[in-house]
Amino acid sequence: MGVAGAVVLANAGSAYGTAKSGIGIGPMAVTRPNLVYKALIPVVMAGILGIYGLIVAVIMVTKIKLSYQFGNYQGFKLLAAGLCCGFSCLASGYAIGLVGEQGVRTYAINEDFYVGLILILIFGEAIGLFGLIVAIIMAQIGE
């Protein structure tokens, strides 16, 4: 369940961030097509969240053992690690989606806003990165 939680929730956050950012890029691409490539940064950052879930899932799958030594503690620890990564990536995708949509529209109006947009997106991405780090640490403890 932890592996499924990490993959499903992280990819849900990634999909939401990509969709919301794409909603902002579409109208902007019609009026300012020369700015499209720089405006794709939120989509790329949202896509990274799905990779975070995949990384945690691969690490957790290698920790699962079918023996009498693998008990409730190890199972719940991996469940918590997967949910930690999944929910943090979901929250990060939500933040990237909201910031990406409005930020790209604002960037089309005023190009000076680009640095601020990137900084806000980095802090949104950091939420998912923190969840990845905590999930990796949780998967390693108690072996």
Residue pairs with C-beta under 8 A, 6 or more apart in sequence:
1 79
1 82
2 60
2 78
2 79
2 80
2 81
2 82
2 83
3 57
3 60
3 61
3 78
3 82
4 82
5 79
5 82
5 83
5 85
5 86
6 53
6 56
6 57
6 60
6 81
6 82
6 83
6 85
6 86
6 135
7 53
7 54
7 57
7 86
8 53
8 86
9 53
9 83
9 85
9 86
9 87
9 89
9 90
10 49
10 50
10 52
10 53
10 54
10 56
10 85
10 86
10 89
10 90
10 128
11 49
11 50
11 53
12 90
12 93
13 46
13 49
13 86
13 89
13 90
13 91
13 92
13 93
13 94
13 128
14 46
14 47
14 48
14 49
14 50
14 53
14 89
14 93
15 46
15 50
15 93
16 46
16 90
16 93
16 94
16 97
17 42
17 43
17 45
17 46
17 49
17 92
17 93
17 94
17 95
17 96
17 97
17 100
18 43
18 46
18 47
18 97
19 97
20 96
20 97
20 98
20 100
20 101
21 42
21 43
21 46
21 96
21 97
21 100
21 101
21 104
22 43
23 101
24 39
24 42
24 100
24 101
24 102
24 103
24 104
24 105
25 36
25 39
25 40
25 43
25 104
27 105
28 35
28 36
28 39
28 104
28 105
28 107
28 108
29 36
29 39
31 108
32 108
35 107
35 108
35 111
38 107
38 114
39 104
39 107
39 108
41 117
41 118
41 121
42 96
42 97
42 99
42 100
42 101
42 103
42 104
42 121
43 100
45 96
45 100
45 121
45 124
45 125
46 93
46 96
46 97
46 100
48 125
48 128
49 89
49 92
49 93
49 96
49 125
49 128
50 89
52 85
52 89
52 128
52 129
52 131
52 132
53 85
53 86
53 89
55 132
55 136
56 81
56 82
56 85
56 132
56 135
56 136
56 139
57 82
59 135
59 136
59 139
60 78
60 81
60 82
60 139
63 74
63 78
63 139
63 143
64 70
64 78
73 142
74 142
77 138
77 139
77 141
77 142
78 138
78 139
80 138
81 134
81 135
81 136
81 138
81 139
82 135
84 131
84 134
84 135
84 138
85 131
85 132
85 134
85 135
86 131
87 131
88 127
88 128
88 130
88 131
88 132
88 134
89 128
89 131
89 132
91 127
91 128
92 124
92 125
92 126
92 127
92 128
92 129
92 131
93 128
95 124
95 127
96 121
96 124
96 125
99 117
99 120
99 121
99 124
100 121
103 113
103 116
103 117
103 120
103 121
104 117
106 113
106 117
107 113
107 114
107 117
